[in-house]
C-alpha cells in the first residue's frame, strides 16, 4: 500500500480545519491552545493530517504580528480592512511560504486559493493569489528561479 495515498486530501483537510480554528481565534480572542483542544475534541480528524493542523494553527498563532507585517507591505489597503477569512488565509500562506520550504510554493498558493474560494468572499481568492505571489517572490526566489529555468530548458 502506498504510504502517500490520500496525503494531499489529508493536508487540504488539515488546512481547512486550521483556517476555521484561526478564524475562531480571530473572532473570539481565544488562545490557540484552547481552540486546538476544542477542535481535537469536536472535529473529525479521520480524514485530516492532525499533525499538520497543529503545526499550522500554533505556528500562525505564534507569529501573527510578524506575519501581519510581512503581509501588510504588499497590501493596497489597511490590514484591518481585510475580510477575516482572507486575512487568515494570507497568514497561513505567508507562514507556509516562509517557514515550510518542504512544501512547494505553488502548492501553498494553490491551496490558499482553494481555501479562499471555499470560505472567502466572492473573488477574494484572486486577492489572496496576488499577495501570496509577491510574498513567494521574497521568500522562495531560489525555488521560483529554478522552476523557471527548468521550464525554459
C-alpha positions in Angstrom: 0.0 0.0 0.0 1.3 3.5 -0.9 2.0 5.5 2.3 1.3 8.8 0.5 -2.2 7.7 -0.7 -4.7 10.3 0.3 -2.0 12.6 1.7 -2.9 15.7 -0.3 -6.5 15.4 0.7 -5.5 14.9 4.4 -3.3 18.0 4.1 -6.1 20.0 2.5 -8.5 18.9 5.3 -5.9 20.0 7.8 -5.6 23.4 6.2 -9.4 23.8 6.2 -9.6 23.0 9.9 -6.7 25.2 10.7 -8.3 28.1 8.8 -11.5 27.6 10.8 -9.6 27.5 14.0 -7.6 30.6 13.2 -10.9 32.4 12.3 -12.3 31.3 15.7 -9.2 32.7 17.4 -9.5 35.9 15.4 -13.2 36.4 16.2 -13.2 35.3 19.8 -9.7 36.1 21.1 -9.4 32.6 22.5 -5.9 31.1 22.8 -4.5 28.7 20.2 -4.1 26.0 22.8 -7.8 26.2 23.8 -9.0 26.3 20.3 -6.8 23.4 19.3 -8.0 21.3 22.2 -11.6 22.2 21.3 -11.1 21.2 17.7 -9.4 17.9 18.6 -12.5 17.0 20.7 -15.2 18.4 18.4 -13.9 17.9 14.9 -13.5 14.7 12.9 -9.8 14.3 12.1 -10.2 10.9 10.4 -9.5 12.5 7.0 -7.2 15.3 8.2 -3.5 15.4 9.0 -3.7 16.2 12.7 0.0 17.0 13.0 -0.1 19.5 10.2 -3.3 21.1 11.6 -1.4 21.6 14.9 1.7 23.0 13.2 -0.3 25.5 11.1 -2.5 26.6 14.0 0.2 27.0 16.6 2.8 28.4 14.0 0.5 31.0 12.7 -0.9 32.0 16.1 2.6 32.3 17.5 3.7 34.5 14.6 0.7 36.7 13.9 2.5 40.0 14.4 5.4 39.2 12.1 3.1 37.5 9.5 0.9 40.6 9.6 3.9 42.8 9.0 5.0 40.6 6.1 1.5 40.7 4.5 0.9 44.5 5.1 3.8 45.6 2.9 2.0 44.1 -0.1 -1.5 45.4 0.6 -3.3 48.2 -1.2 -5.4 48.8 2.0 -5.1 48.6 5.7 -4.7 45.1 7.2 -7.8 45.8 9.4 -9.8 46.3 6.2 -9.3 42.7 5.1 -12.1 40.2 5.4 -11.1 37.9 8.4 -11.2 34.8 6.2 -8.8 36.3 3.6 -6.6 37.7 6.3 -6.2 34.3 7.9 -5.7 32.6 4.6 -2.9 35.1 3.9 -1.4 34.4 7.3 -1.4 30.7 6.7 0.1 31.1 3.2 2.7 33.6 4.5 3.6 31.1 7.3 4.0 28.2 4.9 5.9 30.2 2.4 8.4 31.5 5.0 8.6 28.5 7.4 7.7 25.4 5.4 10.1 25.2 2.5 9.4 21.5 2.0 6.0 22.4 0.6 6.4 23.8 -3.0 5.4 27.4 -3.3 2.9 26.6 -6.0 1.2 24.1 -3.7 1.0 26.6 -0.9 -0.5 29.3 -3.2 -2.9 26.9 -4.9 -4.1 25.5 -1.5 -4.7 29.1 -0.2 -6.6 30.0 -3.4 -8.8 27.0 -2.9 -9.4 27.9 0.7 -10.3 31.4 -0.4 -12.8 30.0 -3.0 -14.5 27.8 -0.4 -14.6 30.0 2.6 -13.9 33.6 1.4 -15.8 36.3 -0.3 -16.5 36.4 -4.0 -13.2 36.9 -5.8 -11.3 37.1 -2.5 -9.2 34.3 -3.7 -7.8 36.5 -6.5 -6.6 39.0 -4.0 -5.1 36.2 -1.9 -3.3 34.9 -5.0 -1.8 38.3 -5.9 -0.5 38.9 -2.4 0.9 35.4 -1.9 2.6 35.6 -5.3 4.5 38.7 -4.0 5.4 37.0 -0.7 6.7 34.0 -2.7 9.0 36.2 -4.7 10.6 37.4 -1.5 10.7 34.0 0.4 11.0 31.5 -2.4 13.0 33.2 -5.1 15.5 30.4 -5.4 12.7 27.9 -5.9 10.9 30.1 -8.4 14.0 30.8 -10.4 14.9 27.1 -10.5 11.4 26.3 -11.7 11.6 29.0 -14.4 14.9 27.7 -15.6 13.6 24.1 -15.8 10.6 25.3 -17.8 12.8 27.2 -20.2 15.0 24.2 -21.0 
